[in-house]
Every structure is written in structure tokens, then in C-alpha cells.
Amino acid sequence: MKISIRHRYIKKVPVLEVVAEESKDQVLPLVIYYHGWQSAKELSLTQARKLARKGIRVILPDAMNHGERKTGPISPIPSVTFWASIQYNIIEFAQLVRHFDKQGLIESGKIGVGGVSMGGITTCALLTQHPEIKTAACMMGTPKPLRYIERVMERSAEMDFFVPKDLPLLLSWVANYDLSKVPERLAQRPVLFWHGTEDPKIPYEDMADFYQMIEGQPYAENSQFITGVGDGHLVKGEMMDVVAEFFEKELAL
């Protein structure tokens, strides 16, 4: 199967559209897949190709301050550029979906979202406000962003990094996108969570605690959590295959 990789701009957002060559003009399920912090859309191409082979149109956007949208050094204040990038991801999501919907290229409302690290945080955030998302995959992100901000504040104090005291206020919008505060918004949608136990960047414990909280609840009956025993902050090829098969089963079939 030949995979088409098309670079384009959608409302000035640089993206890669990844889809089977013979299907690129056909109505297909749509998955928007977000890259991680200090990464770029091109580094998600392996996952995108695996998804495209399952009959899915995959859109890889560059987050603000990343890839083609990188305009200079990141803020020396911990988390400022990080959360600004996530906020832009959230803002632009509906615009990307609307583009393909207006062209009549989304099959029966089959919209999926996924991402790695910062992209996984974006994914969980989107689930709180977008019931049109049919299925999702959060890879080594966190559904507890407020706790993550607390951790950054604590760590910064330990290392004597300057953080404005009102940083939580400046990031107060995050409270509206904290999935752990409104887990019922999973709404029985198929959602795959994965996290490595030895992740040094986004703690495994936050994901494990979240899943323990939702496990057995009716709204989470189609959610699943896979633990990467001994894995760090990296999604391996075998796990990418699992993600592709998950989206195929829950969105493409």
C-alpha cells in the first residue's frame, strides 16, 4: 500500500496529511495526532503511517512554538511555552475538523484524536469539551494537568528556578480541561491510555491513580490502561501497532 504524505497549511496551521494514496479523495475516518514537547509533526510519521494503513486519514499538526511554528527560544519560566502550545492545540482542533467536514471527507462523524506526551495532555484536554470525538489515545500524557502544574511549581522551587507566584492564575484556563475533575465526560467512549512506569518527565503515578479512580465506572467501561513496565518516556514501535489496531477497531471498522 502506497502512503501519501501531503504537506499543507490549514488556516495557516502547518500539517502533514497522511493517507493511503488510493483513498486520499475518499470519505474516511479522521484522526488528528499531536506530537510531544520540543518535537515536530514529522516525528509522528511512523505512527501516522501505521494508522493510514488501517484506512484512516491522519492529520499531524505542528503545535505553536514547534516545527515550522518555532519563532525563537522558549520562555525561561517553566511551563509557560509548554501550556501556551497546548492551548493553541485545543483552540485549533475544531478548525482542523471543520475543514475536512466542510469538504465532506469525514466518514459518518468518525473523529479520533491522539498524541504523545504534550500531545497526550492535549488529547485528554480535548475529551473534556468535545463530545464529537468518538475515540482517543493518550500516550504518556496526563489526564491530571492541574497536578502536573503543581509538580512543576514544586520542582522549580527545589531547583531555585524563577516562577511567578501567580502562575496558577495565569494558567487558570487549565482547570476547565482537567479530565480527572470531570471523568464522566469520557461518556463510554473508547479511550486508550498508555504510560511507562519509569517515565522521568510525566509521572506514571498520575495516570495510574486516574485509572484506578475511573475503573469500573459506567462512563469508563470502554476505557483501557496499558502499563509499559520498565518503559521510560518513549513509545516503541510495538506500542504504535497497538494504537493503530485500537483505532482500526474502534473507529475504522
Secondary structure, 3 states (H helix, E strand, C coil): CCEEEEEEEECCEEEEEEEEHHHCCCCEEEEEEECCCCCCHHHHHHHHHHHHCCCCEEEEECCCCCHHHCCCCCCCCCCHHHHHHHHHHHHHHHHHHHHHHHCCCEEEEEEEEEEECHHHHHHHHHHHHCCCCCEEEEECCCCCHHHHHHHHHHHHHHHCCCCCCCHHHHCHHHHHHCHHHCHHHHCCCCEEEEEECCCCCCCHHHHHHHHHHHCCCHHHCCEEEEEECCCCCCCCHHHHHHHHHHHHHHHHC
